Amino acid sequence: MKYGHMISLRALRDPLLVAISLVALWQVLHHIAGDVAVTAPAPTLAHLWEMIGQARFLPHLRETGLAFLQALAIACGGGVLIGVVLGGHRLTGEVAEPILVGLYSIPKITLYPVILLLFGLGMSAKVAFGALHGIIPVVLFTMNAVRNVNRTYLRAGRAMRLTPAQTAWSILIPATLPEIFSGLRIGFSLTLLGTMLGELFASQRGLGFLLMTAIDLNDVKTILAIAVLISAFAVLCNAVLLAIDKRLHRGAAPDIGGRS
């Protein structure tokens, strides 16, 4: 019990030290550059709190959140489905993999004019651009997870005369879930990036729109406040997803003997 308590304290200590170091670095940059380039941490956080309390801020936050959730659902759901199909059919997967890797290496911002032509300005373009960023890594991770399932497990399942549903539940899901979840974690970050980029370049509402407006007005305090809000959300969510990812990889062996 005492050992587990020490581990939990250690797990909290490292992120806390990183946060303190970043705030200290932020304060040093403020002293060097001044309010013209970097506002101090305390006034910036106070301004962020004030912004959150304003009624006109909530529609922008809701717009970004809704766009991101829709893009994430498309990237994760579509990516897993396509990855399972490509991983289950080896020849199709081998043909598709270099194409997907090539698409993944293309700077997505070059495709944004095409997205605008197809979807126009507004929510649909942001969702499409966010999903475009996140879906390919989810497909690749899922495809490799399905492709690399240990065939010994499948032969053991057939020897035990497991039904297809029992095989999926007892063998395929435990064997592929850790790798698939790693792809979902990366897809989460890239989908958030794509959604924010979509709002920066062509949007009339959302956090990206507020950020571009603040840049045009040289409102450094608002720029940093929005950056802190987005960064805090991304870091907290990734910390949770990383903890789940590590836990899944530690217990990745399928339970073949779990037939009812």
LOFILUM-164192 format. One record per residue (C-alpha): residue in three letters; x negated, y negated, z negated. Coordinates in nm, 2 decimals, always signed. Example, Ala and Ser with C-alpha at 12.3 -4.5 7.8 and 13.67 -1.06 7.14 Angstrom:
   code        u        v        w
    ALA    -1.23    +0.45    -0.78
    SER    -1.37    +0.11    -0.71
This chain:
   code        u        v        w
    MET    +0.00    +0.00    +0.00
    LYS    -0.28    -0.24    -0.09
    TYR    -0.47    -0.15    +0.23
    GLY    -0.17    -0.22    +0.44
    HIS    -0.12    -0.55    +0.26
    MET    -0.48    -0.64    +0.34
    ILE    -0.43    -0.55    +0.71
    SER    -0.12    -0.78    +0.73
    LEU    -0.31    -1.06    +0.57
    ARG    -0.60    -1.02    +0.81
    ALA    -0.36    -1.01    +1.11
    LEU    -0.21    -1.35    +0.99
    ARG    -0.55    -1.50    +0.91
    ASP    -0.70    -1.48    +1.26
    PRO    -0.41    -1.67    +1.44
    LEU    -0.41    -1.92    +1.16
    LEU    -0.78    -1.99    +1.19
    VAL    -0.74    -2.03    +1.57
    ALA    -0.45    -2.27    +1.52
    ILE    -0.65    -2.48    +1.27
    SER    -0.95    -2.48    +1.50
    LEU    -0.74    -2.60    +1.79
    VAL    -0.58    -2.88    +1.58
    ALA    -0.92    -2.99    +1.46
    LEU    -1.05    -2.99    +1.82
    TRP    -0.74    -3.19    +1.92
    GLN    -0.82    -3.45    +1.65
    VAL    -1.18    -3.48    +1.76
    LEU    -1.07    -3.53    +2.13
    HIS    -0.83    -3.80    +2.00
    HIS    -1.12    -3.98    +1.82
    ILE    -1.33    -3.96    +2.13
    ALA    -1.07    -4.06    +2.40
    GLY    -0.82    -4.26    +2.20
    ASP    -0.44    -4.29    +2.24
    VAL    -0.47    -4.37    +2.61
    ALA    -0.58    -4.01    +2.69
    VAL    -0.49    -3.80    +2.39
    THR    -0.26    -3.89    +2.10
    ALA    -0.33    -3.76    +1.76
    PRO    -0.17    -3.43    +1.64
    ALA    +0.05    -3.58    +1.37
    PRO    +0.22    -3.85    +1.58
    THR    +0.26    -3.60    +1.87
    LEU    +0.43    -3.34    +1.65
    ALA    +0.65    -3.61    +1.50
    HIS    +0.75    -3.73    +1.85
    LEU    +0.82    -3.37    +1.94
    TRP    +1.05    -3.33    +1.64
    GLU    +1.22    -3.66    +1.73
    MET    +1.27    -3.54    +2.09
    ILE    +1.42    -3.21    +1.98
    GLY    +1.68    -3.40    +1.77
    GLN    +1.79    -3.60    +2.07
    ALA    +2.12    -3.49    +2.24
    ARG    +1.98    -3.57    +2.59
    PHE    +1.68    -3.33    +2.53
    LEU    +1.90    -3.02    +2.48
    PRO    +2.03    -3.00    +2.84
    HIS    +1.68    -3.00    +2.97
    LEU    +1.57    -2.73    +2.73
    ARG    +1.88    -2.52    +2.82
    GLU    +1.80    -2.56    +3.19
    THR    +1.45    -2.44    +3.15
    GLY    +1.55    -2.15    +2.92
    LEU    +1.83    -2.04    +3.15
    ALA    +1.60    -2.05    +3.46
    PHE    +1.33    -1.86    +3.28
    LEU    +1.56    -1.59    +3.15
    GLN    +1.71    -1.53    +3.49
    ALA    +1.37    -1.51    +3.66
    LEU    +1.24    -1.28    +3.38
    ALA    +1.54    -1.05    +3.42
    ILE    +1.48    -1.03    +3.80
    ALA    +1.11    -0.98    +3.77
    CYS    +1.13    -0.71    +3.50
    GLY    +1.44    -0.53    +3.62
    GLY    +1.34    -0.54    +3.99
    GLY    +0.98    -0.47    +3.92
    VAL    +1.04    -0.16    +3.71
    LEU    +1.30    -0.03    +3.97
    ILE    +1.06    -0.08    +4.27
    GLY    +0.77    +0.05    +4.07
    VAL    +0.95    +0.37    +3.98
    VAL    +1.05    +0.43    +4.34
    LEU    +0.69    +0.36    +4.47
    GLY    +0.53    +0.57    +4.20
    GLY    +0.76    +0.86    +4.26
    HIS    +0.69    +0.88    +4.63
    ARG    +0.31    +0.89    +4.65
    LEU    +0.28    +0.81    +5.03
    THR    +0.50    +0.51    +5.00
    GLY    +0.31    +0.39    +4.70
    GLU    -0.02    +0.42    +4.87
    VAL    +0.10    +0.22    +5.16
    ALA    +0.27    -0.05    +4.95
    GLU    -0.01    -0.09    +4.69
    PRO    -0.27    -0.28    +4.91
    ILE    +0.02    -0.50    +5.05
    LEU    +0.13    -0.59    +4.70
    VAL    -0.22    -0.66    +4.58
    GLY    -0.27    -0.88    +4.88
    LEU    +0.05    -1.07    +4.81
    TYR    -0.05    -1.10    +4.44
    SER    -0.38    -1.27    +4.54
    ILE    -0.21    -1.54    +4.75
    PRO    -0.17    -1.87    +4.56
    LYS    +0.20    -1.88    +4.51
    ILE    +0.22    -2.26    +4.53
    THR    +0.16    -2.23    +4.91
    LEU    +0.49    -2.04    +4.93
    TYR    +0.69    -2.30    +4.75
    PRO    +0.79    -2.49    +5.06
    VAL    +0.94    -2.16    +5.19
    ILE    +1.12    -2.11    +4.86
    LEU    +1.27    -2.46    +4.89
    LEU    +1.38    -2.40    +5.25
    LEU    +1.55    -2.07    +5.15
    PHE    +1.71    -2.18    +4.82
    GLY    +1.71    -2.56    +4.82
    LEU    +1.66    -2.78    +4.52
    GLY    +1.80    -2.68    +4.18
    MET    +1.82    -2.37    +3.96
    SER    +1.80    -2.10    +4.23
    ALA    +1.46    -2.23    +4.36
    LYS    +1.31    -2.23    +4.00
    VAL    +1.45    -1.88    +3.94
    ALA    +1.31    -1.75    +4.27
    PHE    +0.97    -1.90    +4.21
    GLY    +0.95    -1.77    +3.86
    ALA    +1.05    -1.42    +3.97
    LEU    +0.80    -1.43    +4.25
    HIS    +0.52    -1.48    +4.01
    GLY    +0.62    -1.21    +3.77
    ILE    +0.76    -0.92    +3.97
    ILE    +0.44    -0.80    +4.15
    PRO    +0.24    -0.71    +3.83
    VAL    +0.54    -0.53    +3.69
    VAL    +0.57    -0.33    +4.01
    LEU    +0.20    -0.24    +4.01
    PHE    +0.19    -0.14    +3.64
    THR    +0.51    +0.06    +3.67
    MET    +0.40    +0.24    +3.99
    ASN    +0.06    +0.34    +3.83
    ALA    +0.23    +0.45    +3.51
    VAL    +0.47    +0.69    +3.71
    ARG    +0.19    +0.80    +3.94
    ASN    -0.04    +0.89    +3.65
    VAL    +0.20    +1.10    +3.44
    ASN    +0.02    +1.41    +3.32
    ARG    +0.15    +1.70    +3.54
    THR    +0.09    +1.94    +3.25
    TYR    +0.37    +1.77    +3.06
    LEU    +0.60    +1.82    +3.36
    ARG    +0.51    +2.18    +3.40
    ALA    +0.56    +2.24    +3.03
    GLY    +0.91    +2.08    +3.06
    ARG    +1.00    +2.31    +3.35
    ALA    +0.87    +2.61    +3.15
    MET    +1.10    +2.50    +2.87
    ARG    +1.39    +2.46    +3.12
    LEU    +1.45    +2.10    +3.03
    THR    +1.73    +1.93    +3.22
    PRO    +1.64    +1.62    +3.43
    ALA    +1.79    +1.40    +3.15
    GLN    +1.58    +1.58    +2.88
    THR    +1.27    +1.56    +3.10
    ALA    +1.32    +1.18    +3.15
    TRP    +1.38    +1.12    +2.78
    SER    +1.12    +1.35    +2.63
    ILE    +0.84    +1.33    +2.89
    LEU    +0.87    +1.05    +3.15
    ILE    +0.98    +0.76    +2.92
    PRO    +0.72    +0.82    +2.64
    ALA    +0.44    +0.88    +2.90
    THR    +0.51    +0.57    +3.11
    LEU    +0.65    +0.32    +2.86
    PRO    +0.32    +0.19    +2.72
    GLU    +0.18    +0.11    +3.07
    ILE    +0.51    -0.03    +3.19
    PHE    +0.54    -0.25    +2.88
    SER    +0.18    -0.39    +2.95
    GLY    +0.31    -0.49    +3.30
    LEU    +0.62    -0.65    +3.14
    ARG    +0.40    -0.85    +2.90
    ILE    +0.19    -0.99    +3.19
    GLY    +0.51    -1.04    +3.40
    PHE    +0.65    -1.25    +3.11
    SER    +0.36    -1.49    +3.11
    LEU    +0.35    -1.52    +3.49
    THR    +0.72    -1.57    +3.51
    LEU    +0.71    -1.85    +3.26
    LEU    +0.42    -2.01    +3.46
    GLY    +0.62    -1.98    +3.79
    THR    +0.93    -2.13    +3.64
    MET    +0.75    -2.43    +3.50
    LEU    +0.57    -2.48    +3.83
    GLY    +0.90    -2.48    +4.00
    GLU    +1.03    -2.75    +3.77
    LEU    +0.72    -2.96    +3.81
    PHE    +0.75    -2.99    +4.19
    ALA    +1.12    -3.00    +4.27
    SER    +1.37    -3.04    +3.99
    GLN    +1.61    -3.29    +3.85
    ARG    +1.64    -3.13    +3.51
    GLY    +1.43    -2.92    +3.27
    LEU    +1.11    -2.95    +3.07
    GLY    +0.91    -2.96    +3.39
    PHE    +1.11    -3.26    +3.51
    LEU    +1.06    -3.44    +3.18
    LEU    +0.69    -3.37    +3.20
    MET    +0.66    -3.51    +3.55
    THR    +0.86    -3.82    +3.44
    ALA    +0.63    -3.87    +3.15
    ILE    +0.33    -3.84    +3.38
    ASP    +0.47    -4.10    +3.61
    LEU    +0.52    -4.33    +3.31
    ASN    +0.18    -4.25    +3.16
    ASP    +0.37    -4.15    +2.84
    VAL    +0.08    -3.95    +2.69
    LYS    +0.27    -3.87    +2.36
    THR    +0.56    -3.71    +2.55
    ILE    +0.32    -3.52    +2.78
    LEU    +0.14    -3.37    +2.49
    ALA    +0.47    -3.30    +2.29
    ILE    +0.61    -3.10    +2.58
    ALA    +0.28    -2.92    +2.63
    VAL    +0.27    -2.82    +2.26
    LEU    +0.63    -2.70    +2.28
    ILE    +0.57    -2.48    +2.58
    SER    +0.24    -2.35    +2.45
    ALA    +0.38    -2.26    +2.11
    PHE    +0.66    -2.07    +2.27
    ALA    +0.42    -1.88    +2.51
    VAL    +0.17    -1.80    +2.23
    LEU    +0.43    -1.68    +1.98
    CYS    +0.61    -1.46    +2.24
    ASN    +0.28    -1.32    +2.37
    ALA    +0.16    -1.24    +2.01
    VAL    +0.48    -1.04    +1.95
    LEU    +0.46    -0.86    +2.29
    LEU    +0.09    -0.78    +2.23
    ALA    +0.17    -0.63    +1.89
    ILE    +0.44    -0.41    +2.04
    ASP    +0.21    -0.32    +2.33
    LYS    -0.06    -0.20    +2.09
    ARG    +0.19    +0.00    +1.89
    LEU    +0.32    +0.17    +2.20
    HIS    -0.03    +0.26    +2.32
    ARG    -0.11    +0.41    +1.98
    GLY    +0.18    +0.65    +1.99
    ALA    +0.20    +0.72    +2.36
    ALA    +0.20    +1.10    +2.36
    PRO    +0.54    +1.24    +2.47
    ASP    +0.73    +1.48    +2.24
    ILE    +0.79    +1.78    +2.46
    GLY    +0.93    +1.98    +2.17
    GLY    +1.22    +1.74    +2.12
    ARG    +1.47    +1.94    +2.32
    SER    +1.81    +1.97    +2.14
